[in-house]
Amino acid sequence: MDIKRFGVEGGQGTGGQRMPFARATQANGFLFVSGQTPMENGEVIDGGIVAQSHKAIQNMMAILKEAGYGPEHVMRCGVWLDDPRDFASFNKVFKEYFGEHPPARACVVSSMVIDCKVEVDCVAYKKPE
């Protein structure tokens, strides 16, 4: 099995720390993207659930693009929300990225490790060339 890792250092966490995991790993056509939070330049962006949802999904999409995948390749997403009242707002943002062809998804309410409102990850697949 040929495994490729994207961003082995895991990207930049709060305060600029390097994270001890890959941003994504790829094997046999599958791409596993680590959880993405609404961070930019090592800091959580300001704003409510809508702004933070856009940023977290955009961060995930950037990793997909770097690996040669698009939203059409996403098979499953995992979503963590800090507040269950944000569910409907998150769904509206999510639909903007996945439209009429959404992936399978799980969404749970959970305390976050950093001070943010949302985290998303995904598994994507495309037939190996």
Secondary structure, 3 states (H helix, E strand, C coil): CCEEEECCCCCECHHHCECCCCCEEEECCEEEEEEECCEECCEECCCCHHHHHHHHHHHHHHHHHHCCCCHHHEEEEEEEECCHHHHHHHHHHHHHHHCCCCCEEEEEECCCCCCCCEEEEEEEECCCC
